[in-house]
Amino acid sequence: MTDGFSSFSKRSNLDTEDYYLSDEGYIVFTEKYHLKRGYCCKSGCKHCPYGYDKKTNTIKKTSGF
């Protein structure tokens, strides 16, 4: 899995601070990555800085954006 993940990272131009692997082997994007991307994808990401709530399908307004 490491080799495949390494090539994913290179294809996507990701920095090592943009993601980490969960214990289950999933790619988890960091808050830094989400802010760099610039918008909420509404997928219920663990580190979403935009305040998206997947249960209500709403984005809570936060200061600083």
C-alpha positions as CSV (number, residue, x, y, z in Angstrom):
1,M,0.0,0.0,0.0
2,T,2.9,2.4,0.7
3,D,4.0,2.4,-3.0
4,G,0.5,3.1,-4.3
5,F,0.0,5.9,-1.7
6,S,3.4,7.4,-2.6
7,S,2.4,7.6,-6.3
8,F,-1.0,9.1,-5.3
9,S,0.8,11.8,-3.3
10,K,3.1,12.7,-6.2
11,R,0.2,12.8,-8.7
12,S,-1.8,15.1,-6.4
13,N,1.1,17.5,-5.5
14,L,0.4,16.9,-1.8
15,D,2.7,18.0,0.9
16,T,3.3,15.6,3.9
17,E,1.4,18.2,6.1
18,D,-1.7,17.8,3.8
19,Y,-2.7,14.3,4.9
20,Y,-1.9,11.3,7.0
21,L,-2.9,7.7,7.0
22,S,-5.5,6.5,9.5
23,D,-4.9,3.3,11.5
24,E,-7.3,1.6,9.0
25,G,-5.2,2.8,6.0
26,Y,-7.4,5.6,4.8
27,I,-6.1,9.0,3.6
28,V,-7.2,11.7,6.0
29,F,-6.8,15.3,4.8
30,T,-5.7,17.9,7.3
31,E,-7.2,21.3,8.0
32,K,-4.2,22.8,6.2
33,Y,-5.1,20.9,3.1
34,H,-8.8,21.9,3.2
35,L,-7.8,25.6,3.6
36,K,-5.3,25.3,0.8
37,R,-8.0,23.8,-1.5
38,G,-10.3,26.7,-0.6
39,Y,-13.8,25.3,-0.4
40,C,-15.9,22.7,1.4
41,C,-16.5,19.5,-0.5
42,K,-19.4,18.6,1.8
43,S,-18.1,15.0,2.5
44,G,-18.1,15.4,6.2
45,C,-14.3,15.4,6.5
46,K,-12.8,14.9,9.9
47,H,-10.7,18.1,9.8
48,C,-13.2,20.4,7.9
49,P,-12.4,24.0,8.8
50,Y,-15.6,25.2,7.2
51,G,-17.9,23.9,9.8
52,Y,-19.8,21.5,7.6
53,D,-22.4,19.3,9.4
54,K,-23.1,16.2,7.4
55,K,-26.2,15.4,9.5
56,T,-27.9,18.7,8.7
57,N,-26.1,19.4,5.4
58,T,-25.3,22.9,6.5
59,I,-22.1,24.9,6.9
60,K,-21.8,26.9,10.1
61,K,-20.3,30.3,9.5
62,T,-17.1,30.9,11.4
63,S,-15.0,34.0,11.7
64,G,-11.7,34.2,9.9
65,F,-12.8,33.2,6.4
